[in-house]
Amino acid sequence: MKVCYVTEMGMMGKIPRDFQMMRTEQAWPCTLEADCFPYTHTPTEKYDIALCVIPKKNVSSWMANNTFDKMRTYADKIAIMQEGPQWCFQDYTLTEQIWYYNTIRKADILFAHNKIDKQYYEGIANHKDVRILPTLMIEDSIKNLPRVDRKGVMIGGNFVSWYGGFDSFVVASEIEEPISSPQMGRRQEGESQLGITQLPYMNWVDWIKELNNFKYAVHLMRTHAAGTFALNCAYLGIPCIGYEGLDTQEKCHPNTTIKLGNVPAAREIIRKLKEDTAYYNFCSAAAKDNYKKYYHEDKFNTTWKEQFKVS
């Protein structure tokens, strides 16, 4: 199957397996050996399927470029991939929202992040072919990480409603461990005054290497998207406390997944992880095993081939 990957990013050609910025939006075209190009490019080659990622912002340029109609000239099928949370398009202008709605209805396939997103798109777009495209990691550059004496808590984001960093910080403070957070581009002024170590912006491979130093993770993010934080933690065997509704959290960390808003349960879990070594080791091993079971690259490719009947 010949696949192309159309985004607002300036990527051209194929993504090498040792690419240092191998976030999930690069991992998908990498494993599929897709040809990547920006939405302004019109290839001369023909493709079986075009995977299209409509951006969270600046969608007006896609409208002006007639991107969707142009894709019809070089792809037999068009699949639109969810970008960000399901409601993200409602931050567009009304004209842009209507364009987005009409566009996803015309797509041959819609790819969603989570079960709850699949249900949403089936309803809002009345679409008959909505599938889940699992979040993915390419492991080539991170396979041989050193064994380290892990300590500290990594919270999953900054102190804004998008990431729920304040809630995560409160839960992380339940145990006496240093707290750190990644640089997510939405940092509030003064976060470091709370005693949090703010990591500098880094590429994906360096992020995984840095995350490997931490023993606990808390990510009480109400915004459901690709769930990369929970997946990265699972790969490393770091128990992650998070809300249900996010597939990577539910599948990889079933023992540390809580109902939305159940902060008392989160406090109890992190105390138990700290105080009960056997429980910690159980959650850690389960996370690793579940990553391999549900999200390993081999599983992704098998699912893809089954969906499209590729031999």
BELVENJO-V27220 format. One record per backbone hydrogen bond with DSSP energy under -0.5 kcal/mol. CO is the residue of the C=O (numbers start at 0). NH is the residue of the N-H. If there is no record, write none. Layout:
CO/NH  CO/NH
This chain:
0/2  1/47  1/48  2/34  3/50  4/6  4/36  5/52  6/38  12/35  13/15  15/18  18/21  19/204  20/22  22/25  22/26  23/27  25/29  26/30  27/31  28/32  28/33  29/32  33/35  34/4  35/12  36/6  37/40  40/42  46/75  47/76  48/3  48/50  49/51  49/78  50/5  51/53  51/80  57/60  58/61  58/62  59/63  60/64  61/66  62/65  65/69  66/70  67/71  69/72  70/73  70/74  73/46  76/49  77/107  77/108  78/51  78/80  79/110  80/53  84/87  86/89  87/90  88/91  92/96  93/97  94/98  95/99  96/100  97/101  98/102  99/103  100/104  101/105  102/106  108/79  109/111  109/130  110/81  111/132  113/117  114/118  115/119  116/120  117/121  118/122  119/123  120/124  120/126  128/109  130/111  130/132  131/133  136/138  138/141  138/142  141/144  147/149  151/214  151/215  152/154  152/179  153/217  154/181  157/159  157/164  159/162  159/163  159/164  161/222  163/167  164/168  165/169  166/170  167/171  168/172  170/173  171/174  174/176  177/152  178/196  179/154  180/198  181/183  187/190  189/192  190/193  190/195  191/194  195/197  196/180  196/198  202/206  203/207  204/208  205/209  206/210  207/211  209/212  210/213  212/150  215/153  216/240  217/155  218/220  218/242  219/221  221/223  222/224  226/230  227/231  228/232  229/233  230/234  231/235  232/236  232/237  233/236  236/238  238/216  239/241  240/218  241/257  242/245  244/246  245/249  246/250  247/251  248/252  252/255  253/256  255/241  257/243  258/261  260/262  261/265  262/266  263/267  264/268  265/269  266/270  267/271  268/272  269/273  270/274  271/275  274/276  275/279  276/280  277/281  278/282  279/283  280/284  281/285  282/286  283/287  284/288  285/289  286/290  287/291  288/292  289/293  290/294  290/295  294/136  295/298  295/299  296/300  297/301  298/302  299/303  300/304  301/305  302/306  303/307  304/308  304/309
